[in-house]
């Protein structure tokens, strides 16, 4: 019973948050994190990934990625710098716990089984994942810390948790 009530409350909160973000136009994407040692924030820079472009952490970027949420397709669509690329959560083979790197991909790209292009949904001031009860965090891929969703709790990660922050954007590509 508690799980059903909690699930209904979560869905109501997500629906309310989606309506707020959908009313926005293009938003700039940045990151925040919390940990037992304090808070951090910064911008993303795009780095070449396996299927498209992953989002690497940086303290400051002159051109952070910008995007809009597509109601029609239920996906996050990049506005700049790769117009029309969509956000995909791509599973990392053989990694425990279950880990998905966020990459911006051409919508015609064939992605590995288990990938999702509709699991990022708007939430108050950012995006959340519908994959389950995991967290966003930085993981190392080819010696670069990139943004990913991991099936663990912040307690399992030493109290550290990252999230995507959105702010209205008026830049042009």
Helices and strands as residue ranges (DSSP letters): H 2-22, E 27-35, E 38-48, E 53-58, E 66-70, E 75-80, E 86-91, E 99-105, E 120-123, E 126-129, E 135-141, E 144-150, E 161-168
